[in-house]
Amino acid sequence: MKLKIGILREERIPTDKRVALLPNQCLEVMQQYSVAIVVQPSDVRCFPNKEYVNAGIALQEDLTDCDVLIGIKEVPTHLLIPNKTYLFFSHTIKKQAHNKKLLQAILQNNIRLIDYEALVNPQGNRIIAFGKYAGIVGAYNGLMMYGKRYQLFQLKRAFDCFDFEDLKNELKKIILPPIRIAITGGGRVAAGAIEILNLLQIKQVSPSDFKTVAYEEPIFTQLHSSDYHKTINAQPYSREEFFHHPDRYRSHFHDFFPFTDLLIAAAYWNPLAPELFSLEQIKQTDFNIKVIADITCDIGGSIPSTIRPSTIDNPAYDFNRFTGLLEPPFSDEKNITVMAIDNLPGEIPRYASEGFGKQLMETVLPDLLTNNFSGNLRSGMVAEEGRLAQRFSYLQDFVD
């Protein structure tokens, strides 16, 4: 019997317009493999129902006859279909408390869960992600917030742009004074942010020059973990050691915050790693950062001023440096304006969905459809046959 795949409608609140496979990508998969694909209808998806119908892809509300269900964000527990294979971002593998019931329901319903976030190749590198698109929108929003805070320019919201070309046209409105922008991280997220800054032709400088050289134009620097971390025992920095034992390091970002106007936080954060800076350091007179675009959006994570996520509808809030309380955005020059939207790629859904679908076809579907859930898929298999996979056995106390 031919394998049947169902493309899920995104049901998580707030609404997400992305989709895992575009109409033409569904058609290509069906032509390449002996599979059937149906799509759950959606009134908000960035690719309307008619585009799937016009491509010859059937719409189907009830997906209980599908073998594999593919989505983007978490599936509400009451909509889970028992004994199926699901692919989506579950946001459970870091023991996120708000999704504990989701993981419990997955185990109780004998669901095989493949989490995109956990999929890695033999070298340990992630094989599918929205990171680049989060970086693009995060940098765009950070610049938008800076322009709005100082009444320099007004940009159209990213989600109001039809596609990436439309967003790039908005960049022509940006005229910046000689500010200094720091980007943390060296992965996909940082690359997406740098793509925006390069489109603006903002000069990139070394971390050292960022702190010491005077410029009469806007500049940015990219900071890797080695630039702002030092060992506790005064030993040389080791990338491998930092990856496995970040608790052996302390942050030296205080070397940079006196010189930074806009911080774009794009570095992956391990819960064992130190904060980028402390709440006490935020109160210091030399803490110069005015706007933080926290793309990572780890609550209680590396950025202590990220108290809660912001939303696409309300993208920013102010953090009072001295009271630690949140205030309306742009309400006081002494405050830090924080942008911490936790679903940034959802602001450019067509562009992000296209890129994600391409990754899915290249790195995930071959193992899913021809190798019987082997290969790289095993790395992302969180649950199967009502039990946690061995790699994720550390979650047992969480679900218990």
Secondary structure as the mmCIF struct_conf table of DSSP 4:
data_model
#
loop_
_struct_conf.conf_type_id
_struct_conf.id
_struct_conf.beg_label_comp_id
_struct_conf.beg_label_asym_id
_struct_conf.beg_label_seq_id
_struct_conf.end_label_comp_id
_struct_conf.end_label_asym_id
_struct_conf.end_label_seq_id
STRN STRN1 LEU A 3 ILE A 7
HELX_LH_PP_P HELX_LH_PP_P1 LEU A 8 GLU A 10
BEND BEND1 ARG A 12 PRO A 14
HELX_LH_PP_P HELX_LH_PP_P2 THR A 15 THR A 15
BEND BEND2 ALA A 20 LEU A 21
HELX_RH_AL_P HELX_RH_AL_P1 PRO A 23 GLN A 32
BEND BEND3 TYR A 33 SER A 34
STRN STRN2 VAL A 35 VAL A 39
BEND BEND4 ASP A 43 VAL A 44
BEND BEND5 CYS A 46 PHE A 47
HELX_RH_AL_P HELX_RH_AL_P2 ASN A 49 ASN A 54
TURN_TY1_P TURN_TY1_P1 ALA A 55 GLY A 56
HELX_LH_PP_P HELX_LH_PP_P3 ILE A 57 ILE A 57
STRN STRN3 ALA A 58 LEU A 59
BEND BEND6 GLU A 61 GLU A 61
TURN_TY1_P TURN_TY1_P2 THR A 64 ASP A 65
BEND BEND7 ASP A 67 ASP A 67
STRN STRN4 VAL A 68 ILE A 70
BEND BEND8 ILE A 72 LYS A 73
HELX_LH_PP_P HELX_LH_PP_P4 GLU A 74 PRO A 76
HELX_RH_3T_P HELX_RH_3T_P1 THR A 77 LEU A 79
HELX_LH_PP_P HELX_LH_PP_P5 LEU A 80 ILE A 81
TURN_TY1_P TURN_TY1_P3 PRO A 82 ASN A 83
STRN STRN5 THR A 85 PHE A 88
TURN_TY1_P TURN_TY1_P4 ILE A 93 LYS A 94
HELX_RH_3T_P HELX_RH_3T_P2 ALA A 97 ASN A 99
HELX_RH_AL_P HELX_RH_AL_P3 LYS A 100 GLN A 108
TURN_TY1_P TURN_TY1_P5 ASN A 109 ASN A 110
STRN STRN6 ARG A 112 ASP A 115
HELX_RH_3T_P HELX_RH_3T_P3 TYR A 116 ALA A 118
STRN STRN7 VAL A 120 VAL A 120
TURN_TY1_P TURN_TY1_P6 PRO A 122 GLN A 123
BEND BEND9 GLY A 124 GLY A 124
STRN STRN8 ARG A 126 ARG A 126
BEND BEND10 ILE A 127 ILE A 128
BEND BEND11 PHE A 130 PHE A 130
HELX_RH_AL_P HELX_RH_AL_P4 GLY A 131 ARG A 149
TURN_TY1_P TURN_TY1_P7 TYR A 150 GLN A 151
BEND BEND12 LEU A 152 LEU A 152
HELX_RH_3T_P HELX_RH_3T_P4 ALA A 158 ASP A 160
BEND BEND13 CYS A 161 ASP A 163
HELX_RH_AL_P HELX_RH_AL_P5 PHE A 164 GLU A 170
HELX_RH_3T_P HELX_RH_3T_P5 LEU A 171 LYS A 173
BEND BEND14 PRO A 178 PRO A 178
STRN STRN9 ARG A 180 THR A 184
BEND BEND15 GLY A 186 GLY A 187
HELX_RH_AL_P HELX_RH_AL_P6 ARG A 188 LEU A 199
TURN_TY1_P TURN_TY1_P8 LEU A 200 GLN A 201
HELX_LH_PP_P HELX_LH_PP_P6 ILE A 202 ILE A 202
STRN STRN10 LYS A 203 GLN A 204
HELX_RH_AL_P HELX_RH_AL_P7 PRO A 207 THR A 212
BEND BEND16 GLU A 216 GLU A 217
STRN STRN11 ILE A 219 LEU A 223
HELX_RH_AL_P HELX_RH_AL_P8 SER A 225 TYR A 228
STRN STRN12 HIS A 229 THR A 231
TURN_TY1_P TURN_TY1_P9 ILE A 232 ASN A 233
BEND BEND17 ALA A 234 ALA A 234
HELX_LH_PP_P HELX_LH_PP_P7 GLN A 235 TYR A 237
HELX_RH_AL_P HELX_RH_AL_P9 ARG A 239 HIS A 244
HELX_RH_3T_P HELX_RH_3T_P6 PRO A 246 ARG A 248
STRN STRN13 TYR A 249 SER A 251
HELX_RH_3T_P HELX_RH_3T_P7 PHE A 253 ASP A 255
TURN_TY1_P TURN_TY1_P10 PHE A 256 PHE A 256
HELX_RH_3T_P HELX_RH_3T_P8 PHE A 257 PHE A 259
BEND BEND18 ASP A 261 ASP A 261
STRN STRN14 LEU A 262 ALA A 265
TURN_TY1_P TURN_TY1_P11 PRO A 271 LEU A 272
BEND BEND19 ALA A 273 ALA A 273
HELX_LH_PP_P HELX_LH_PP_P8 PRO A 274 GLU A 275
BEND BEND20 LEU A 276 PHE A 277
HELX_RH_AL_P HELX_RH_AL_P10 LEU A 279 ILE A 282
TURN_TY1_P TURN_TY1_P12 LYS A 283 LYS A 283
BEND BEND21 GLN A 284 GLN A 284
TURN_TY1_P TURN_TY1_P13 THR A 285 ASP A 286
STRN STRN15 VAL A 291 ASP A 294
BEND BEND22 ILE A 295 THR A 296
TURN_TY1_P TURN_TY1_P14 ILE A 299 GLY A 300
BEND BEND23 GLY A 301 SER A 302
TURN_TY1_P TURN_TY1_P15 PRO A 304 SER A 305
BEND BEND24 ARG A 308 ARG A 308
STRN STRN16 SER A 310 SER A 310
BEND BEND25 ILE A 312 ASN A 314
STRN STRN17 ALA A 316 PHE A 319
TURN_TY1_P TURN_TY1_P16 ARG A 321 THR A 323
STRN STRN18 LEU A 326 GLU A 327
TURN_TY1_P TURN_TY1_P17 PRO A 329 PHE A 330
BEND BEND26 SER A 331 SER A 331
TURN_TY1_P TURN_TY1_P18 GLU A 333 LYS A 334
BEND BEND27 ASN A 335 ASN A 335
STRN STRN19 ILE A 336 MET A 339
STRN STRN20 ILE A 341 ILE A 341
TURN_TY1_P TURN_TY1_P19 ASP A 342 ASN A 343
HELX_RH_3T_P HELX_RH_3T_P9 LEU A 344 GLU A 347
BEND BEND28 ILE A 348 ILE A 348
HELX_RH_AL_P HELX_RH_AL_P11 PRO A 349 GLN A 359
HELX_RH_PI_P HELX_RH_PI_P1 LEU A 360 VAL A 364
HELX_RH_AL_P HELX_RH_AL_P12 LEU A 365 THR A 370
BEND BEND29 ASN A 371 PHE A 373
HELX_RH_3T_P HELX_RH_3T_P10 GLY A 375 GLY A 380
STRN STRN21 MET A 381 GLU A 384
TURN_TY1_P TURN_TY1_P20 GLU A 385 GLY A 386
STRN STRN22 ARG A 387 LEU A 388
HELX_RH_3T_P HELX_RH_3T_P11 GLN A 390 LEU A 395
HELX_RH_AL_P HELX_RH_AL_P13 GLN A 396 VAL A 399
#
